[in-house]
Amino acid sequence: MAGALALEEAHEAISKLKALKAFLSPKDEETLSILMDKELSVNLKTSLEEADAGVLEPLENILK
């Protein structure tokens, strides 16, 4: 039963987003697409947690 409720809520959320799409700026659409990308959201959360913990990679190493 909980799965059916979750599916119904997801369907409603998608319907609302489709209705609002005409009012969203390109930046808003980009933000929503990032938030809806589960893998990217997990990676961002991990990165923020690592930054808070002081686990940082120097930019020079990243750009190599």
Backbone bond lengths (Angstrom), bond angles and torsions (degrees), N, CA, C in turn:
res aa  C-N    CA-C-N  psi(-1)  N-CA   C-N-CA  omega(-1)  CA-C   N-CA-C  phi
1 M - - - 1.448 - - 1.531 110.55 -
2 A 1.352 117.41 -39.53 1.460 120.70 -179.17 1.527 110.43 -63.52
3 G 1.334 117.06 -36.86 1.458 120.85 178.70 1.516 111.64 -63.56
4 A 1.327 116.89 -39.21 1.462 120.89 179.11 1.527 110.16 -65.83
5 L 1.329 116.55 -39.43 1.459 120.88 178.91 1.529 110.51 -65.71
6 A 1.316 116.90 -42.91 1.462 121.24 178.79 1.520 110.61 -62.48
7 L 1.328 116.91 -40.83 1.462 121.27 179.02 1.527 110.24 -64.75
8 E 1.313 116.35 -41.78 1.469 120.68 178.75 1.533 110.53 -63.91
9 E 1.336 116.93 -43.00 1.459 120.97 178.90 1.524 110.94 -64.57
10 A 1.319 117.28 -39.51 1.465 121.11 178.28 1.521 110.20 -64.69
11 H 1.319 116.54 -42.30 1.470 120.90 178.89 1.533 110.18 -61.67
12 E 1.331 117.16 -42.82 1.465 121.24 178.55 1.529 110.78 -63.53
13 A 1.326 116.64 -41.80 1.464 120.69 -179.92 1.527 110.69 -63.35
14 I 1.319 116.85 -42.00 1.466 120.85 178.65 1.522 110.36 -64.12
15 S 1.312 117.07 -42.00 1.467 120.88 178.60 1.526 110.46 -61.04
16 K 1.328 116.68 -42.69 1.461 120.57 179.05 1.523 111.10 -64.47
17 L 1.340 116.55 -42.52 1.466 119.82 179.22 1.521 111.27 -63.24
18 K 1.320 117.47 -40.71 1.463 120.69 177.92 1.521 110.69 -61.72
19 A 1.324 117.01 -39.97 1.464 121.05 179.37 1.529 111.26 -67.98
20 L 1.311 116.84 -35.28 1.462 121.22 -177.97 1.526 113.67 -83.66
21 K 1.329 117.31 -14.66 1.460 121.22 -173.76 1.523 112.68 -53.58
22 A 1.328 116.88 -37.44 1.459 120.05 -179.16 1.531 112.06 -63.39
23 F 1.318 117.68 -21.98 1.457 121.95 -177.03 1.525 113.06 -99.08
24 L 1.320 117.63 -2.17 1.464 121.33 -176.72 1.520 110.98 -88.99
25 S 1.311 115.81 141.16 1.457 120.25 173.56 1.528 108.13 -78.53
26 P 1.326 117.33 164.41 1.470 118.98 176.04 1.530 112.51 -56.67
27 K 1.332 117.38 -35.90 1.463 120.35 178.41 1.520 110.75 -66.91
28 D 1.338 116.84 -39.36 1.468 120.29 177.22 1.520 110.44 -62.74
29 E 1.325 116.51 -42.76 1.469 120.47 179.49 1.519 110.87 -63.41
30 E 1.341 115.92 -40.91 1.464 119.77 178.73 1.529 110.80 -63.80
31 T 1.325 116.25 -43.29 1.469 120.67 178.71 1.520 110.53 -60.88
32 L 1.321 117.00 -45.23 1.465 120.34 178.87 1.517 111.68 -62.15
33 S 1.334 116.60 -41.13 1.470 118.10 -179.17 1.521 110.84 -65.65
34 I 1.331 117.14 -35.44 1.466 120.76 176.75 1.521 109.88 -66.13
35 L 1.328 116.56 -46.38 1.462 120.21 -178.26 1.523 112.05 -64.99
36 M 1.323 117.05 -28.04 1.457 120.61 -178.63 1.531 112.13 -85.98
37 D 1.336 116.66 -11.11 1.461 121.16 178.68 1.529 107.70 -85.95
38 K 1.318 116.37 103.16 1.465 121.83 -173.57 1.532 112.31 -59.11
39 E 1.328 117.32 -47.07 1.464 120.69 -178.08 1.525 110.85 -63.14
40 L 1.322 116.42 -43.73 1.461 120.20 179.24 1.519 111.08 -64.61
41 S 1.328 117.54 -40.50 1.459 121.45 178.30 1.522 111.27 -61.11
42 V 1.329 117.00 -41.55 1.463 121.10 178.12 1.528 109.99 -64.03
43 N 1.335 116.88 -43.31 1.464 120.92 179.59 1.528 111.28 -63.33
44 L 1.328 116.89 -42.08 1.465 120.36 178.02 1.523 111.41 -63.71
45 K 1.321 116.48 -43.42 1.468 120.82 179.62 1.527 110.12 -61.36
46 T 1.327 116.06 -44.70 1.464 120.70 179.22 1.526 110.57 -61.88
47 S 1.320 116.38 -44.14 1.461 120.31 179.92 1.517 111.73 -62.15
48 L 1.326 116.94 -43.07 1.463 120.15 178.79 1.524 111.54 -64.91
49 E 1.335 117.09 -39.55 1.466 120.64 177.41 1.515 110.79 -64.21
50 E 1.337 116.95 -41.26 1.463 120.63 178.70 1.527 110.73 -65.44
51 A 1.323 116.92 -40.34 1.470 119.94 178.62 1.527 110.40 -63.49
52 D 1.330 116.65 -43.32 1.469 120.65 177.92 1.520 111.28 -60.98
53 A 1.333 116.86 -33.48 1.464 121.76 -179.14 1.531 111.79 -83.98
54 G 1.327 116.95 -2.67 1.461 120.33 179.47 1.514 113.89 84.26
55 V 1.322 117.07 10.66 1.464 120.91 177.87 1.528 107.21 -88.98
56 L 1.332 115.24 95.33 1.461 120.30 -175.12 1.522 110.98 -122.34
57 E 1.306 115.45 148.97 1.473 122.61 176.26 1.534 106.58 -108.16
58 P 1.330 117.06 124.93 1.458 118.76 178.94 1.546 111.38 -58.36
59 L 1.321 116.18 140.57 1.451 121.31 -178.45 1.533 111.76 -57.61
60 E 1.308 116.40 -34.37 1.475 119.87 179.30 1.531 110.75 -59.37
61 N 1.318 117.18 -38.60 1.471 120.97 179.07 1.518 111.46 -69.24
62 I 1.323 116.34 -36.31 1.461 120.20 -178.81 1.525 111.01 -70.14
63 L 1.323 117.28 -37.12 1.466 121.76 -176.43 1.521 113.96 -81.48
64 K 1.315 117.52 -5.57 1.484 120.22 179.71 1.503 111.08 -69.02
